[in-house]
């Protein structure tokens, strides 16, 4: 159990077996409109960065993406700009904040004492998704020998300072 959780919503439908951004955004936007939520938070993954702006579009809110630091108890956010070469501090006056967070910039949440929370299944998923702009066709997975940098504990990098490829052994 993690502190701060009071309820978990689940969505079950055949159309969500291989979900894509528009379907999930429609479900999330309807859920946000039906409650008194102040934050919608997703990981800064490809899926999160696809879904969050769609939720914002449906709710007429601006998404703030790739957050690397939260300031002033959530009133301001730091995010990279210019392909990560600079950082900027942003804020919003929107009543509901749509955010994607870079998980590698924050400590993992630690489980706390057992708490009771309810699990509620969202009803009417097929009607909520309505006429979708697309549908899943197939998953194309690229396999690579390279490490996934977003989940790596340690990254060792060399560049121009090493001058030649032979000097990489110094790393």
N, C-alpha and C positions, 0 to 999 in steps of 0.2 A: 504494500500500500504506500502511496505517496501523499504527502500533505497537500492540502489545497483541492483535492478531488472530492466533489460532492455528488456528482452524477456522471455516468458514462452513457452515451447514446450509441446505439448500434443501428446499422442499416443493412438489411438483408434483401436481396433481390437478384434474380438471374442476370439482370442488366449490369450488375456491379461485380460480376465474377472477374471481369477484366476491366476495371474502371478507367475512365479517362477524365480529364479535367472538367469538361462542361457538365457531365452528369454529377460529379461530386460537388461542384460549385453550386449547382441548383439546389441540391439537398442541403448543403451547409447554409446557403443564403436563406432558405425557408426556415431552417432551424434558428438562425440568428434573428430573423424577423419575429419569430414567435416567442422569443425570450428577452431577457434584459441583459444581454451580453455587452461587454465593453471591449473585448479583445478576441480576435480570431487569429490563432497562431499555427503556422505550419513550418516544417523543416525547409531549409533552403536547398531542397533537392530539385531535380527537374520537375517532378510531379507537383511539389509545393509551389514552385515558381510558375507553373502553368495554372494551378488552381486558384491561388490567392488573388491575382488580378481579375480573374473571372468573377470571383465572389464580390470583389470591390465594384466591378462593373454592374453586377446585378443589384447591388445595394447603393449605388452612386457614392462610393467611398474610394479613397486613394489607398492602394497597397504600398507599404514600405517594405522593401525586400533586402535580403542579405544583411540583416542586422548583426553586428559583431559586438556591440556593447549597449547596455540599457542604462540611461542616466536619469537622475531626478525622479526616482520611483516610477519610471515608465512614462515620463512626460516628454523625454527626448531620447533619440536613438542615434547611434553611430553606425554608418554604413560606408563601404568602399565605393569610390567613384573612379573614373578614368582607368578602367581595367585593373583596379586595385592599387594604383599608384598613389592615391590620396584617400583620405578619410574625410567625411563630412558629418556634421551633426544636424539632424532633422527633427521636426516635430509636426504634429497635425492638430487641427481643431475638429476633426471628424469625431462624432460621438462614439463611433466604434472603430477600433484600430485593426486593420488587416495587416498582419506581419509575417514575414518569413525570417527565420533565425538560423544563423550558421552554428550548428551544434558543436563544432570543434572549438568554438570560442568561449564556451560555457562549461562549467563543471557539471558532471552528470548528477542528476537528482538521486538522492539516497532514499531508499525505502524507510519509512518511519513506523510508528506504532500502528497497529491494525485499526482501521477506521471503517465505519459502515458507510457505504454509498450505494445508491440505487443504480440499476442498469435498466435502461428503458429502450425498447426497440421502436424506431421511427416507423410509423405506419404510412401506407400509401406511397411507397417509393416510386412505383411505376408512374403514378399520376404526377408526382413531384418532378420526375425527370422530364415528363412531357415528350414532345417531339424533339428528339435530340439532333444536334447538328452533325453528328458522326457516330460511328460505332467501331468497336474493336474488330480488327481483322486478324492480326497475328502479332506475336511478340518476336522481335528480332533482337537477339542477344549477341553482342560482340564480346568474344573472349580475348583477354589480353594477358600477357606475362607481366605487364606493368602493375605496380601497386596502386590501389585506390587512395589518392592523396587525401581525400576528405575524411577518411577513417583511419589514416596512419597515425600511430603514436609518435613516431620519429621520422622526420624527413631530412635527408642529407642531400645538399645541392651544391654543385660546383658550376662555375661559369668562366667568364673571361679572366678572372684573377688567376686561374690555374694555367693559363696560356696554351697548353697542349694537352691532348688526350692522355699522354703518359703520366702527367702530373695528377690525374684523378686517383691514382693509388695512394696519394697523400691523405685523401679523405678517409 
